[in-house]
Amino acid sequence: MSVENSLKKLEQCVILDLDGTLLNTDGIVSEVLKVYLVKYGKQWDGREAQRILGKTPAEAAAIWVEEYMLPISTNEFISETSSMFSDQWCNIKAMPGANRLINHLKHNNVQMALASNSPRENIETKILYHPGWKDSFTVIIGGDEVTMGKPSPEIFLEAAKRLYIDPSKCLVIEDSIPGITAGKAAGMNVVAVPSLPKQSHLYTSADEVINSLFDLRLEKWGLPPFEDWIESTLPIEPWYMGGPVIKGFGRGSKMLGIPTANLSPKGYLTVLSENPTGVYFGWAGLSTRGIYKMVMSIGWNPFFNNAEKTIEPWLLQEFGEDFYGEELRLAIVGYIRPEANFPSLDSLIERIHKDRHIAEKALELPLYSKYKDDPYLKTPLYGDKSHL
């Protein structure tokens, strides 16, 4: 079903997945496995990421045992790692936009259900560390409360039953293919928020695919729209990064006529994994020059199909010379749009200049201009590469 057709339907509730959709569980999983696999002389490398997405804990355990050729059973793996995982639940961060979405739906009296393949006890423990979440959901249902987990539709049908709402009036938000399959089989509209990079083409069965929760437009589904976009920008909780300016691909000035002051992604992997790819803006401080407006892209740059994530700030100031090696500090204060591909180089350049105009205008607003005085922009890094 196309988004255009679904606009004719007014959804009455939203059913949300947990891990990968509302919570950034991947970072915790990788940290636990890095420590645990050493016991068997193995090194975690993420090879199983796509296979475990959306699986039940038992299914994921079986995949880890198989992928790393561990000399133990699935049950032994679960027994040995369960306490390691549970000790880390308190450190799981909310996905960007998750608190905004939950608070908005609650404020507008839209019923919400939480439906996850994780056991109910694990769900309760994870959301305990996120104030207000538990009370926001009318229904919470775990994979151990149904006969079959996702991709079976049972968990979503049970959630709709407990909400006393027809399944066709429920909107599902999911990050995994098993979850999307389950939602569609339940007769529901599904918005996919892929948790694996550069995999959107695998999510064609969803009614809509978005880059992150920042890009969710609830009005498309007959639900109350967000009202926090200002001058085509979304205010976000500021985040920061800094380091020496490095040479990029050489295409900024030569191909695009847009000189970027690139930062190396090395050392920022955690920060980058916690924030969606896309176009952001904010303030940039150069150690010997001053503080300037900036707009930046973070991600894979689909037009050029980068092999790795890049951090490409464009300082909105004319400089007569390069400043490679100079210390650059960034305060990222707002979001403009997700990454996108373009049919031509000219259309890409046109969009980048539009992003510039949006950023320049927005940074004049008090909401954003106040961060020009952020101490981080003026304080030498002394080796500190980021703070959040």
C-alpha positions in Angstrom: 0.0 0.0 0.0 1.4 3.4 -0.9 1.7 6.3 1.6 -0.8 8.3 -0.6 -3.5 5.6 -0.2 -2.8 5.2 3.5 -3.5 8.9 4.0 -7.2 8.1 3.6 -7.0 6.1 6.8 -6.9 7.6 10.2 -4.8 5.5 12.5 -6.0 5.2 16.1 -2.9 3.8 17.8 0.8 3.3 17.3 2.6 0.1 18.1 6.3 0.4 18.6 9.2 -2.0 18.6 11.8 -1.5 21.3 15.4 -2.6 20.5 16.8 -0.7 17.5 13.6 1.4 17.2 13.3 3.2 20.6 16.6 2.0 22.2 20.1 1.9 20.8 20.7 -1.6 22.0 23.4 -2.4 19.4 26.1 -0.5 21.2 25.5 -2.6 24.4 25.5 -5.9 22.5 28.8 -5.1 20.8 30.4 -4.2 24.1 29.3 -7.4 25.8 30.4 -9.6 23.0 33.8 -7.9 22.7 34.4 -8.9 26.3 32.7 -12.3 26.2 34.3 -13.7 23.1 37.8 -13.3 24.4 37.1 -16.2 26.7 37.0 -18.4 23.6 39.9 -16.7 21.8 37.5 -15.0 19.4 37.2 -11.3 18.4 33.8 -9.7 17.8 33.6 -8.1 14.3 29.9 -7.6 13.8 29.6 -10.2 11.1 26.2 -11.4 12.4 24.6 -8.0 12.6 22.1 -8.5 9.7 21.2 -12.0 10.8 20.2 -11.2 14.4 18.2 -8.1 13.5 14.7 -8.6 14.9 15.3 -12.1 16.3 14.3 -13.4 19.7 17.1 -13.6 22.3 17.3 -17.4 21.8 17.5 -17.1 18.0 20.2 -14.4 18.3 22.2 -16.6 20.7 22.1 -19.5 18.3 23.4 -17.3 15.5 26.3 -16.0 17.7 27.3 -19.6 18.6 27.2 -20.6 15.0 28.9 -17.5 13.5 31.8 -17.6 16.0 32.0 -21.4 16.1 31.8 -21.5 19.9 32.2 -24.9 21.6 29.0 -24.5 23.6 25.3 -24.9 23.2 22.8 -22.0 22.7 21.5 -22.6 26.3 25.1 -22.4 27.7 25.7 -19.1 25.8 22.5 -17.6 27.2 23.4 -18.8 30.7 26.9 -17.3 30.5 25.9 -13.9 29.0 22.5 -13.2 30.5 23.9 -11.4 33.6 26.4 -9.5 31.4 23.6 -8.1 29.2 21.3 -7.3 32.1 24.1 -5.4 33.9 24.3 -3.1 30.8 20.6 -2.3 30.4 21.0 0.8 32.5 23.5 2.1 29.9 21.2 1.9 26.8 20.5 5.2 25.3 17.3 6.2 23.7 17.4 6.5 19.9 17.4 10.1 18.7 13.8 11.2 18.4 12.4 8.5 20.7 11.6 10.7 23.7 10.1 13.3 21.3 7.8 10.7 19.7 6.6 9.1 23.0 6.0 12.5 24.6 4.2 13.8 21.6 1.8 10.9 21.3 1.1 10.8 25.0 0.4 14.6 25.0 -2.0 14.1 22.1 -3.8 11.1 23.8 -2.8 8.7 21.1 -2.7 5.1 22.5 0.6 3.3 22.3 1.7 -0.3 22.6 5.2 -1.7 23.0 5.6 -5.0 21.2 9.1 -6.6 21.3 10.5 -10.1 20.8 12.4 -9.6 24.0 11.0 -11.3 27.2 8.6 -9.1 29.1 11.0 -8.9 32.1 13.8 -7.6 29.9 11.5 -5.0 28.4 10.4 -3.8 31.8 14.0 -3.5 33.0 15.2 -1.6 29.9 12.5 1.0 29.9 12.8 1.5 33.7 15.9 3.7 33.0 13.9 6.0 30.7 11.6 8.2 32.9 7.9 8.3 31.8 8.2 5.5 29.2 6.4 2.7 31.1 3.4 4.9 32.0 3.1 6.1 28.4 2.2 2.7 27.0 -1.3 1.3 27.4 0.0 -2.1 26.5 3.4 -3.8 26.8 3.9 -7.2 25.4 6.9 -9.4 25.2 7.9 -12.3 23.0 7.5 -14.7 25.8 3.7 -13.8 26.0 2.9 -15.2 22.6 3.3 -18.6 20.9 5.5 -17.2 18.1 7.6 -14.1 17.9 8.1 -11.9 14.9 7.9 -12.4 11.9 4.6 -14.0 13.1 1.9 -11.4 13.3 0.7 -12.8 16.6 2.4 -10.2 18.8 0.9 -7.3 16.9 -2.5 -8.9 16.8 -2.4 -9.5 20.5 -1.4 -5.8 21.1 -4.3 -4.6 19.0 -6.6 -7.0 20.9 -5.5 -5.6 24.3 -6.0 -2.1 23.0 -9.5 -2.9 21.8 -8.6 -1.5 18.4 -9.0 -3.0 15.0 -5.6 -4.1 13.6 -6.2 -2.1 10.4 -6.3 1.1 12.5 -2.8 0.5 14.0 0.4 2.0 12.8 3.6 -0.1 13.4 7.0 1.5 13.7 9.8 -1.0 13.3 13.5 -1.3 12.5 13.8 -4.9 11.4 12.6 -7.0 8.5 11.0 -9.7 10.8 9.1 -6.9 12.5 7.9 -5.4 9.2 6.8 -8.8 8.0 4.9 -9.3 11.2 3.2 -5.9 11.0 2.1 -6.3 7.4 0.8 -9.9 8.1 -1.3 -8.4 10.9 -3.0 -6.1 8.4 -1.3 -2.9 9.7 0.5 0.0 8.1 4.2 -0.1 8.8 6.9 2.6 8.9 10.4 1.2 8.7 13.4 2.9 10.4 16.2 0.6 9.2 18.8 0.1 11.9 21.5 -1.1 9.5 23.2 1.4 7.2 22.7 1.4 3.5 20.0 -1.4 3.7 16.9 0.6 2.9 16.4 -1.4 -0.4 15.6 -4.5 1.7 12.6 -2.8 3.3 10.3 -2.5 0.3 7.4 -4.3 2.0 7.0 -1.4 4.5 4.5 1.3 3.7 7.1 4.0 4.3 10.9 3.9 4.9 12.5 6.8 6.8 16.0 7.5 7.9 15.4 8.1 11.5 12.6 9.1 13.9 13.4 12.7 13.2 11.9 12.2 9.8 8.6 10.7 10.9 5.6 12.7 9.7 2.7 11.5 11.7 0.2 13.6 9.7 0.7 11.2 6.8 -1.1 8.6 8.9 -3.9 10.8 10.2 -2.2 11.4 13.5 -1.4 14.7 15.2 1.6 16.3 13.5 4.7 17.4 15.4 4.8 21.1 15.9 8.4 21.6 16.8 9.9 22.3 13.3 11.1 25.9 13.0 12.1 27.5 9.7 12.6 24.0 8.1 14.8 22.9 11.0 14.3 20.6 14.0 15.9 21.7 17.3 17.9 18.8 18.9 19.7 18.2 22.1 23.2 19.7 21.2 26.1 17.4 20.7 29.7 18.1 20.1 32.8 16.9 18.4 36.2 18.3 17.6 39.6 17.6 16.2 42.1 18.6 13.5 40.9 19.4 10.0 41.9 16.7 7.6 41.9 16.5 3.8 38.8 14.8 2.4 38.1 13.3 -1.0 39.1 16.5 -2.8 35.7 16.9 -4.4 34.3 19.6 -2.1 36.1 22.5 -3.7 36.8 20.9 -7.1 33.5 19.2 -8.0 31.0 21.0 -5.9 32.6 24.4 -5.3 31.9 23.9 -1.6 35.0 23.7 0.6 34.4 21.4 3.5 36.5 21.2 6.7 36.5 17.5 7.2 37.0 15.6 10.5 38.3 12.1 10.7 35.5 9.6 11.8 38.2 7.7 13.7 37.6 8.3 17.4 34.0 9.3 16.8 32.5 5.9 16.0 30.4 5.9 19.2 29.1 9.4 18.6 28.3 8.6 14.9 26.5 5.4 15.8 24.3 7.3 18.3 23.2 9.9 15.8 21.3 9.4 12.5 23.0 10.2 9.2 21.8 13.4 7.6 22.3 17.1 7.3 22.8 19.1 10.5 23.9 22.7 11.4 25.3 24.6 14.2 28.5 26.5 15.1 32.1 25.9 14.4 35.1 27.2 16.3 38.6 27.4 14.7 41.3 27.7 17.4 43.1 30.6 15.7 40.3 32.3 13.7 37.0 32.5 15.5 33.5 31.1 15.5 31.4 30.6 12.4 28.0 29.3 11.2 28.2 25.9 9.7 26.1 23.2 8.0 27.3 19.6 7.8 26.6 16.2 6.4 27.2 13.0 8.3 26.9 9.7 6.6 27.6 7.8 3.4 26.8 10.5 0.9 24.6 8.4 -1.4 25.5 10.3 -4.6 29.2 9.3 -4.2 28.4 6.1 -2.3 31.1 6.4 0.3 32.6 3.2 1.7 32.7 4.7 5.2 30.8 7.4 7.1 32.2 10.9 6.7 31.9 14.1 8.7 31.9 17.0 6.3 31.2 20.5 7.9 30.9 23.5 5.6 32.0 26.6 7.5 29.8 29.4 6.1 32.6 31.9 5.7 35.0 32.8 2.9 38.6 31.8 3.7 41.5 32.8 1.5 43.5 29.7 2.4 43.3 26.1 3.6 43.5 25.4 7.3 44.4 21.7 7.4 45.6 20.6 10.8 43.9 23.4 12.6 41.8 22.5 15.6 38.1 22.5 14.8 35.3 22.3 17.3 31.6 21.8 16.4 28.4 22.4 18.3 25.6 20.6 16.4 22.3 22.2 17.4 19.7 21.4 14.7 18.7 18.9 12.0 17.6 19.8 8.5 17.0 16.6 6.5 18.0 12.9 6.0 20.6 11.9 3.5 19.4 11.6 -0.1 20.6 10.6 -3.5 20.2 13.0 -6.4 19.8 12.5 -10.2 22.6 14.8 -11.1 25.6 16.7 -9.7 23.8 20.0 -10.3 20.7 18.9 -8.3 23.0 17.9 -5.4 24.8 21.3 -5.5 21.5 23.1 -5.6 20.3 21.1 -2.5 23.5 21.8 -0.6 23.1 25.5 -1.2 19.5 25.3 0.0 20.7 23.7 3.2 23.2 26.5 3.6 20.4 29.1 3.3 18.2 27.2 5.8 21.1 27.0 8.3 22.2 30.6 7.9 18.6 31.9 8.5 17.9 29.5 11.4 21.2 30.3 13.3 19.9 33.9 13.6 17.1 32.7 15.8 17.7 33.0 19.6 17.0 29.3 19.9 20.2 28.5 18.0 22.2 31.7 18.2 22.8 31.3 21.9 25.1 28.3 21.3 27.6 30.6 19.6 28.8 31.3 23.1 29.1 27.7 24.1 32.4 27.3 26.0 33.2 24.1 24.1 33.8 26.2 21.0 36.4 28.3 22.7 38.2 25.8 24.9 41.2 23.9 23.5 40.5 20.2 23.2 43.8 19.0 24.7 43.1 15.6 23.1 39.5 15.4 24.1 37.7 14.4 20.9 34.1 14.8 21.8 31.6 15.4 24.6 27.9 14.9 24.7 
